[in-house]
Structures are given as C-alpha cells and as structure tokens.
Amino acid sequence: MRYKRELIFVCTGSDCKKAGAKGLCQELKESFKKSPLKGNCKLIKTKCIDHCKSAPVVILNDHFYKKTNSDQLLKELEKKLK
C-alpha cells in the first residue's frame, strides 16, 4: 500500500496576505491536527503564484482554488482522503 500525503500550496504574496492567506494557513494547520486529516496533509507556503486578482489562492494537487476559504478546502481534502 502506497502512502499518499496531500500537498497544499498557499500563496503568501502581498495580495493574498491582504485577502487573508495568513489566517487561512492558521486555520488549516489547526485542522490538520485533527482526524482524519492528521498526518495526511502538508501545508507549504509559497511566494506569489501570479493570480493576484483571485486572492487568496491555494493549489491542492493539480487544482487551483481561487478566492477560497478553509471550509471549502477542508471539504475537498476530506473527499480526497475517503
């Protein structure tokens, strides 16, 4: 059985910071401490992803989430881990 960890890239460029990327990172980190996400997710902060008008921007695997929030991302992560 192959172990797969979900990688979540969060843009922390200036526009994304203004749109709440810092708070988004904190909410996601707290959620990752709980089951079923515990040990299955890795949060990676990035520099600008060049989608500034859609801030905050998150990349989950190969999909961009624009103008996103932690609730939307957590729902997607839970779907992927089932």
CYANA upper distance limits for C-alpha pairs under 8 A (distance plus 0.5 A):
  4 LYS  CA     40 ASN  CA      7.80
  5 ARG  CA     39 GLY  CA      8.25
  5 ARG  CA     40 ASN  CA      5.35
  5 ARG  CA     41 CYS  CA      5.93
  5 ARG  CA     42 LYS  CA      7.43
  6 GLU  CA     40 ASN  CA      6.61
  6 GLU  CA     41 CYS  CA      5.18
  6 GLU  CA     42 LYS  CA      6.70
  6 GLU  CA     60 LEU  CA      7.89
  6 GLU  CA     61 ASN  CA      7.44
  6 GLU  CA     77 LEU  CA      8.30
  7 LEU  CA     41 CYS  CA      6.49
  7 LEU  CA     42 LYS  CA      5.50
  7 LEU  CA     43 LEU  CA      6.72
  7 LEU  CA     44 ILE  CA      7.73
  7 LEU  CA     60 LEU  CA      6.69
  7 LEU  CA     61 ASN  CA      6.65
  8 ILE  CA     41 CYS  CA      7.76
  8 ILE  CA     42 LYS  CA      6.58
  8 ILE  CA     43 LEU  CA      5.39
  8 ILE  CA     44 ILE  CA      6.47
  8 ILE  CA     58 VAL  CA      7.39
  8 ILE  CA     59 ILE  CA      6.33
  8 ILE  CA     60 LEU  CA      5.33
  8 ILE  CA     61 ASN  CA      7.47
  9 PHE  CA     43 LEU  CA      6.63
  9 PHE  CA     44 ILE  CA      5.27
  9 PHE  CA     45 LYS  CA      6.26
  9 PHE  CA     46 THR  CA      6.89
  9 PHE  CA     58 VAL  CA      6.07
  9 PHE  CA     59 ILE  CA      5.48
  9 PHE  CA     60 LEU  CA      6.99
 10 VAL  CA     21 ALA  CA      7.69
 10 VAL  CA     25 CYS  CA      7.85
 10 VAL  CA     43 LEU  CA      7.83
 10 VAL  CA     44 ILE  CA      6.72
 10 VAL  CA     45 LYS  CA      5.43
 10 VAL  CA     46 THR  CA      6.37
 10 VAL  CA     56 PRO  CA      8.39
 10 VAL  CA     57 VAL  CA      6.85
 10 VAL  CA     58 VAL  CA      5.10
 10 VAL  CA     59 ILE  CA      7.07
 11 CYS  CA     16 CYS  CA      6.80
 11 CYS  CA     21 ALA  CA      7.57
 11 CYS  CA     45 LYS  CA      6.54
 11 CYS  CA     46 THR  CA      5.39
 11 CYS  CA     47 LYS  CA      6.20
 11 CYS  CA     48 CYS  CA      6.18
 11 CYS  CA     49 ILE  CA      6.65
 11 CYS  CA     56 PRO  CA      7.39
 11 CYS  CA     57 VAL  CA      6.22
 11 CYS  CA     58 VAL  CA      6.72
 12 THR  CA     16 CYS  CA      6.12
 12 THR  CA     17 LYS  CA      6.09
 12 THR  CA     21 ALA  CA      6.65
 12 THR  CA     22 LYS  CA      7.82
 12 THR  CA     45 LYS  CA      6.78
 12 THR  CA     46 THR  CA      6.31
 12 THR  CA     47 LYS  CA      5.99
 12 THR  CA     48 CYS  CA      6.85
 13 GLY  CA     17 LYS  CA      6.57
 13 GLY  CA     46 THR  CA      8.17
 13 GLY  CA     47 LYS  CA      5.79
 13 GLY  CA     48 CYS  CA      4.90
 13 GLY  CA     49 ILE  CA      8.11
 14 SER  CA     18 LYS  CA      6.77
 14 SER  CA     48 CYS  CA      8.19
 15 ASP  CA     19 ALA  CA      6.75
 15 ASP  CA     52 CYS  CA      6.30
 15 ASP  CA     53 LYS  CA      8.36
 15 ASP  CA     55 ALA  CA      6.78
 15 ASP  CA     56 PRO  CA      7.99
 16 CYS  CA     20 GLY  CA      6.83
 16 CYS  CA     21 ALA  CA      5.90
 16 CYS  CA     52 CYS  CA      7.30
 16 CYS  CA     55 ALA  CA      5.23
 16 CYS  CA     56 PRO  CA      4.92
 16 CYS  CA     57 VAL  CA      7.31
 17 LYS  CA     21 ALA  CA      5.31
 17 LYS  CA     22 LYS  CA      6.51
 17 LYS  CA     56 PRO  CA      7.87
 19 ALA  CA     55 ALA  CA      6.37
 19 ALA  CA     56 PRO  CA      6.12
 20 GLY  CA     24 LEU  CA      6.67
 20 GLY  CA     56 PRO  CA      7.13
 21 ALA  CA     25 CYS  CA      6.63
 21 ALA  CA     56 PRO  CA      6.20
 22 LYS  CA     26 GLN  CA      6.94
 23 GLY  CA     27 GLU  CA      6.68
 24 LEU  CA     28 LEU  CA      6.66
 24 LEU  CA     69 ASN  CA      7.15
 24 LEU  CA     70 SER  CA      6.44
 25 CYS  CA     29 LYS  CA      6.59
 25 CYS  CA     43 LEU  CA      8.22
 26 GLN  CA     30 GLU  CA      6.77
 27 GLU  CA     31 SER  CA      6.77
 27 GLU  CA     70 SER  CA      7.07
 28 LEU  CA     32 PHE  CA      6.63
 28 LEU  CA     43 LEU  CA      8.42
 28 LEU  CA     70 SER  CA      6.81
 28 LEU  CA     74 LEU  CA      8.25
 29 LYS  CA     33 LYS  CA      7.32
 29 LYS  CA     43 LEU  CA      7.86
 30 GLU  CA     34 LYS  CA      8.00
 31 SER  CA     37 LEU  CA      7.69
 32 PHE  CA     37 LEU  CA      5.60
 32 PHE  CA     38 LYS  CA      5.54
 32 PHE  CA     39 GLY  CA      7.75
 32 PHE  CA     40 ASN  CA      8.33
 32 PHE  CA     41 CYS  CA      7.09
 33 LYS  CA     37 LEU  CA      7.47
 33 LYS  CA     38 LYS  CA      5.48
 33 LYS  CA     39 GLY  CA      8.17
 34 LYS  CA     38 LYS  CA      5.68
 36 PRO  CA     40 ASN  CA      8.29
 36 PRO  CA     78 GLU  CA      8.01
 36 PRO  CA     81 LEU  CA      8.35
 37 LEU  CA     41 CYS  CA      6.80
 37 LEU  CA     77 LEU  CA      8.31
 37 LEU  CA     78 GLU  CA      7.85
 37 LEU  CA     81 LEU  CA      8.39
 48 CYS  CA     52 CYS  CA      8.34
 49 ILE  CA     57 VAL  CA      8.23
 51 HIS  CA     55 ALA  CA      7.35
 51 HIS  CA     57 VAL  CA      7.53
 52 CYS  CA     56 PRO  CA      8.18
 52 CYS  CA     57 VAL  CA      8.37
 54 SER  CA     66 LYS  CA      5.65
 54 SER  CA     67 LYS  CA      5.73
 55 ALA  CA     66 LYS  CA      6.67
 55 ALA  CA     67 LYS  CA      5.62
 55 ALA  CA     68 THR  CA      8.21
 56 PRO  CA     66 LYS  CA      6.69
 56 PRO  CA     67 LYS  CA      5.61
 56 PRO  CA     68 THR  CA      6.63
 57 VAL  CA     64 PHE  CA      7.45
 57 VAL  CA     65 TYR  CA      6.20
 57 VAL  CA     66 LYS  CA      5.24
 57 VAL  CA     67 LYS  CA      6.73
 57 VAL  CA     68 THR  CA      7.18
 58 VAL  CA     64 PHE  CA      6.38
 58 VAL  CA     65 TYR  CA      5.60
 58 VAL  CA     66 LYS  CA      7.16
 58 VAL  CA     68 THR  CA      7.87
 59 ILE  CA     63 HIS  CA      6.11
 59 ILE  CA     64 PHE  CA      5.11
 59 ILE  CA     65 TYR  CA      6.61
 60 LEU  CA     64 PHE  CA      7.09
 60 LEU  CA     65 TYR  CA      8.04
 68 THR  CA     72 GLN  CA      7.17
 68 THR  CA     73 LEU  CA      7.90
 69 ASN  CA     73 LEU  CA      7.04
 70 SER  CA     74 LEU  CA      6.46
 71 ASP  CA     75 LYS  CA      6.75
 72 GLN  CA     76 GLU  CA      6.96
 73 LEU  CA     77 LEU  CA      6.66
 74 LEU  CA     78 GLU  CA      6.60
 75 LYS  CA     79 LYS  CA      6.80
 76 GLU  CA     80 LYS  CA      6.82
 77 LEU  CA     81 LEU  CA      6.72
 78 GLU  CA     82 LYS  CA      6.88
